[in-house]
Amino acid sequence: METIVRHSYCFRWLTAEPDPDVIVIDLRVTRTIGPFVRLLEMVLDPVERAWADSHIASTVTAIGAALADSRTGQLLAALLEPPEPPAEDEEQIE
């Protein structure tokens, strides 16, 4: 499942290097969004640790591995895979 997510268009778009002409604002240091981000980090870190150590996580991982190797899982992965983004033309009309 991780491979499917990492190769998806959305994941690649979110993790791409920023364009040098784009201004990037770190929302963690802003007064309006920063407190919410810190609150989410405080809540999600313990939840993530608890999930990693839980029996539910290991069961879900085992089921996911079994489904991914099945014919149905491979068919679903092929159906849910996003299409390749259109190639940008090198010659743009300005």
C-alpha positions as CSV (number, residue, x, y, z in Angstrom):
1,M,0.0,0.0,0.0
2,E,2.9,2.4,0.8
3,T,4.3,1.9,-2.7
4,I,1.0,2.8,-4.2
5,V,0.7,6.0,-2.1
6,R,4.3,7.0,-2.7
7,H,3.9,6.7,-6.5
8,S,0.6,8.5,-6.6
9,Y,0.4,11.9,-8.4
10,C,-0.9,13.6,-5.2
11,F,2.0,12.4,-3.0
12,R,4.5,13.4,-5.6
13,W,2.9,16.9,-6.0
14,L,2.8,17.4,-2.2
15,T,6.5,16.3,-1.7
16,A,8.0,18.0,-4.8
17,E,10.7,20.6,-4.4
18,P,9.2,24.1,-4.4
19,D,9.6,26.4,-7.4
20,P,12.3,29.1,-6.7
21,D,9.8,31.8,-7.7
22,V,7.2,30.6,-5.1
23,I,7.2,32.0,-1.6
24,V,6.8,29.3,1.1
25,I,5.3,30.2,4.4
26,D,5.8,27.8,7.4
27,L,2.4,27.7,8.9
28,R,3.8,26.3,12.2
29,V,5.3,29.7,13.1
30,T,2.2,31.8,12.3
31,R,-0.1,33.1,15.1
32,T,-3.3,31.8,13.6
33,I,-2.4,28.3,12.3
34,G,0.6,27.5,14.5
35,P,-1.4,26.7,17.7
36,F,-3.6,24.3,15.8
37,V,-0.6,22.6,14.2
38,R,1.1,22.3,17.6
39,L,-2.1,20.8,19.1
40,L,-2.3,18.3,16.3
41,E,1.3,17.3,16.8
42,M,0.7,16.9,20.6
43,V,-2.3,14.7,20.0
44,L,-1.2,12.7,16.9
45,D,2.3,11.7,18.1
46,P,1.0,9.6,21.1
47,V,-1.8,8.2,18.9
48,E,0.7,7.2,16.2
49,R,2.9,5.5,18.8
50,A,0.0,3.7,20.3
51,W,-1.2,2.6,16.9
52,A,2.2,1.2,15.9
53,D,2.3,-1.0,19.1
54,S,-1.3,-2.1,18.8
55,H,-2.6,-5.5,17.7
56,I,-5.1,-3.8,15.4
57,A,-2.2,-2.3,13.4
58,S,-0.5,-5.6,13.0
59,T,-3.8,-7.3,12.0
60,V,-4.6,-4.5,9.4
61,T,-1.0,-4.8,8.0
62,A,-1.3,-8.6,7.7
63,I,-4.7,-8.3,6.0
64,G,-3.4,-5.5,3.7
65,A,-0.4,-7.7,2.7
66,A,-2.7,-10.6,2.0
67,L,-5.1,-8.5,-0.1
68,A,-2.3,-6.8,-2.0
69,D,-0.9,-10.1,-3.2
70,S,-4.3,-11.4,-4.3
71,R,-5.7,-11.0,-7.8
72,T,-8.5,-8.7,-6.5
73,G,-6.0,-6.5,-4.7
74,Q,-3.9,-6.1,-7.8
75,L,-7.0,-5.3,-9.8
76,L,-8.1,-2.7,-7.3
77,A,-4.6,-1.1,-7.2
78,A,-4.6,-0.9,-11.0
79,L,-8.1,0.7,-11.0
80,L,-7.3,3.2,-8.2
81,E,-4.0,4.3,-9.5
82,P,-4.2,7.9,-10.8
83,P,-3.4,8.6,-14.4
84,E,-0.1,10.1,-15.3
85,P,-0.2,13.9,-15.3
86,P,-0.1,15.4,-18.8
87,A,3.3,16.3,-20.1
88,E,4.0,20.0,-20.1
89,D,4.7,21.4,-23.5
90,E,8.2,22.8,-23.7
91,E,7.1,25.5,-26.0
92,Q,4.4,27.6,-24.2
93,I,2.6,30.3,-26.1
94,E,3.0,33.6,-24.2
